[in-house]
């Protein structure tokens, strides 16, 4: 038998039963009737049902490349948003009054939190739901303006999103010296673009509003009134930062991942409706619209940096060299998209709605 120390373990995955035991010990909610792992991604997420009938989501925080979890800011922001009437998955206080308990696992200490279970489904391809998502995000930004709780550990700006991501990528075994130089040159170009865009709007960002971190439900007057409501969850990447980056995240997930695939009328219409929903509540200054294009590339840098930081858990094949080489021309094409004009609706050839 060979014994491994804690530093030799990248990440363990507790069973649903283990999480149920931890929740029973840490929260005064009674016995857990059911607990199952929902997904294993940036964090490990579990669904719980209590014998009392309560329904919750548990998140076991993993080691993030950026550093410690941003729990004090995240939980305080969520409680502020809920108090302001914004539909969010708020945290549940543990028995000691805090919002997390610490589990001692083979790799070290990790925080466990409980959140509201949100019913519904992601907006998907439904245009009314996409527009409601944009509107809900704007309402979230408005409500967060009065937040005065603990400061965030992290700011969603170039040092975190671009510079730190680039450093992790260059250190990855699948990035050779030539590829590293190409990525570094692209990052230099992005810094120059942002230097020419001073005074960008800053908000308290959700940080990962790509269309799968909010669920849709009917408003108080029902779907027949066309009033859909977006409820947001997974604020693990929340923090103060650039509005342009926050908005770019949804466009980023819509864009084709191949230079040979043109932007379709369907993609452009979804983006149009997303911006229309947002601007029904908040204006988007022209400079912020212009900054969305470079933010698309910044978002891709951030994703690749996250993958690079997870090689001990996910392996090198999560970001193979041949895939990385394709990202440079793709990001360069994104940087040249006409987001200053809101892009162009394919069918009508009219500018997408921006703030008046």
WOKA-V497010 format. One record per residue. N is the residue number from 1. OMEGA is omega in whole degrees, -180 to 180 (none if undefined). D_LAST is the distance of its C-alpha to the last C-alpha in Angstrom with 1 decimal. Layout:
((N,OMEGA,D_LAST) (N,OMEGA,D_LAST))
This chain:
((1,177,70.0) (2,-180,67.5) (3,177,65.4) (4,177,61.9) (5,-175,60.3) (6,-179,56.8) (7,180,55.4) (8,-178,56.5) (9,-180,54.2) (10,-178,50.6) (11,175,49.4) (12,177,51.1) (13,177,49.8) (14,177,51.3) (15,175,52.2) (16,179,50.6) (17,179,53.8) (18,178,53.6) (19,178,50.1) (20,179,51.3) (21,-180,54.1) (22,180,51.8) (23,179,49.4) (24,-180,52.4) (25,-172,53.7) (26,-178,50.4) (27,180,48.8) (28,-174,50.6) (29,-180,49.4) (30,-176,52.7) (31,175,53.9) (32,-180,51.6) (33,-174,52.4) (34,176,50.5) (35,-178,48.8) (36,176,47.8) (37,178,45.9) (38,-179,42.6) (39,178,41.6) (40,-179,42.6) (41,176,39.8) (42,172,38.4) (43,175,40.1) (44,-171,42.5) (45,-176,41.2) (46,173,43.5) (47,-179,43.3) (48,168,45.5) (49,-180,46.9) (50,178,49.1) (51,177,52.1) (52,-177,50.3) (53,179,47.7) (54,-174,44.9) (55,-175,42.8) (56,173,41.3) (57,176,40.2) (58,176,42.0) (59,174,40.8) (60,-174,43.4) (61,175,41.7) (62,176,42.9) (63,179,43.4) (64,178,40.0) (65,-177,40.2) (66,-177,38.0) (67,-175,40.5) (68,174,40.9) (69,-176,38.8) (70,-164,35.9) (71,-177,37.2) (72,179,36.9) (73,-175,33.2) (74,-176,32.5) (75,178,34.5) (76,178,33.3) (77,180,29.6) (78,178,30.3) (79,176,32.2) (80,-179,29.3) (81,179,26.8) (82,178,29.2) (83,178,29.8) (84,177,26.1) (85,179,26.3) (86,180,24.8) (87,179,27.0) (88,173,28.8) (89,-175,32.3) (90,179,33.7) (91,179,36.9) (92,180,40.3) (93,176,42.5) (94,-177,45.8) (95,-179,49.1) (96,179,49.1) (97,177,45.7) (98,180,43.9) (99,179,41.5) (100,170,43.6) (101,-176,47.2) (102,177,48.7) (103,176,50.8) (104,-178,53.5) (105,-176,53.4) (106,-179,55.5) (107,-179,52.8) (108,-177,52.1) (109,178,50.1) (110,-176,47.0) (111,178,44.7) (112,-180,44.4) (113,172,41.6) (114,179,41.0) (115,172,37.7) (116,169,36.7) (117,-179,37.2) (118,174,34.1) (119,176,34.8) (120,-178,32.8) (121,176,31.9) (122,-179,29.2) (123,178,26.2) (124,-176,27.9) (125,-178,26.7) (126,-174,25.5) (127,179,21.9) (128,179,21.5) (129,177,22.8) (130,179,20.7) (131,178,17.5) (132,176,19.2) (133,177,20.1) (134,179,16.6) (135,180,15.8) (136,178,19.1) (137,177,18.6) (138,177,15.4) (139,177,17.6) (140,179,20.4) (141,178,18.5) (142,-178,17.6) (143,-177,21.3) (144,-180,22.7) (145,-178,21.3) (146,178,24.4) (147,180,26.8) (148,-177,29.9) (149,-179,32.5) (150,179,34.5) (151,179,32.8) (152,173,32.2) (153,-170,34.9) (154,176,32.3) (155,-178,29.0) (156,-177,26.9) (157,-172,26.9) (158,-179,28.8) (159,179,32.2) (160,-171,32.3) (161,-175,30.4) (162,-172,31.6) (163,-180,34.6) (164,178,36.5) (165,179,35.9) (166,180,37.2) (167,179,40.3) (168,180,41.1) (169,-178,40.7) (170,179,43.0) (171,-177,45.6) (172,-178,45.5) (173,180,48.7) (174,178,46.8) (175,179,45.0) (176,-174,47.5) (177,-179,47.5) (178,180,46.0) (179,177,43.2) (180,179,42.6) (181,179,42.2) (182,178,39.6) (183,179,37.5) (184,179,37.9) (185,178,36.8) (186,178,33.7) (187,176,33.0) (188,178,33.5) (189,178,31.0) (190,179,28.4) (191,179,29.2) (192,179,28.8) (193,-178,25.3) (194,177,24.2) (195,179,26.0) (196,-180,23.7) (197,-179,20.5) (198,173,21.2) (199,179,19.2) (200,-179,17.8) (201,178,16.5) (202,180,19.4) (203,167,19.8) (204,-173,22.8) (205,164,22.9) (206,174,24.7) (207,-176,25.7) (208,-176,26.7) (209,-176,24.1) (210,177,25.1) (211,177,25.4) (212,177,29.0) (213,170,28.6) (214,179,27.2) (215,-175,28.9) (216,175,27.5) (217,178,29.0) (218,176,28.5) (219,-176,26.7) (220,-179,28.8) (221,175,28.6) (222,-179,29.5) (223,-179,28.3) (224,178,28.8) (225,-179,25.8) (226,-177,23.7) (227,179,23.0) (228,-176,23.9) (229,177,24.1) (230,176,24.0) (231,-170,26.7) (232,177,26.9) (233,179,30.1) (234,179,31.6) (235,-178,30.2) (236,-179,32.9) (237,-180,30.5) (238,177,28.2) (239,174,27.6) (240,-178,25.2) (241,-173,23.5) (242,174,20.7) (243,-178,17.5) (244,177,17.5) (245,-180,21.0) (246,-180,20.3) (247,-177,17.8) (248,-176,20.1) (249,-180,23.0) (250,178,21.9) (251,-180,21.2) (252,-177,24.5) (253,179,26.5) (254,-169,25.2) (255,175,26.2) (256,179,29.6) (257,178,32.3) (258,178,34.0) (259,-179,33.1) (260,-178,34.9) (261,-178,32.4) (262,173,29.2) (263,-178,25.9) (264,176,26.2) (265,180,24.0) (266,179,24.5) (267,-178,23.3) (268,179,20.1) (269,177,19.4) (270,179,20.0) (271,177,17.7) (272,-177,15.0) (273,178,15.7) (274,179,16.0) (275,179,12.5) (276,177,11.2) (277,-179,13.4) (278,-175,12.3) (279,171,8.6) (280,-177,9.9) (281,-174,11.4) (282,174,10.0) (283,173,7.2) (284,180,8.9) (285,-177,9.4) (286,-180,10.5) (287,179,14.0) (288,174,14.1) (289,179,13.2) (290,-177,15.9) (291,180,18.3) (292,-178,18.3) (293,176,20.8) (294,178,23.4) (295,175,22.9) (296,178,24.2) (297,177,27.4) (298,178,27.5) (299,-180,27.4) (300,174,30.3) (301,-178,32.2) (302,-180,31.9) (303,-180,33.2) (304,176,36.1) (305,176,36.9) (306,178,37.1) (307,180,39.5) (308,179,41.5) (309,-179,41.9) (310,180,43.2) (311,178,45.9) (312,-179,48.7) (313,-174,47.4) (314,180,45.9) (315,-177,48.0) (316,-179,47.3) (317,173,46.8) (318,177,43.4) (319,-179,42.2) (320,-175,44.8) (321,-178,44.9) (322,177,44.3) (323,-180,41.1) (324,-180,40.0) (325,-179,40.6) (326,-175,38.2) (327,-175,35.3) (328,177,35.1) (329,179,34.2) (330,179,31.9) (331,177,29.9) (332,178,30.0) (333,178,28.4) (334,-179,25.6) (335,-178,24.9) (336,178,24.2) (337,-176,21.7) (338,-179,18.5) (339,176,16.2) (340,177,14.3) (341,-180,13.0) (342,-169,12.9) (343,-176,16.2) (344,177,17.0) (345,-171,17.9) (346,-174,21.6) (347,-172,22.3) (348,-177,19.5) (349,175,18.8) (350,-178,15.1) (351,175,12.6) (352,-175,11.9) (353,172,8.6) (354,-177,6.4) (355,177,3.8) (356,none,0.0))
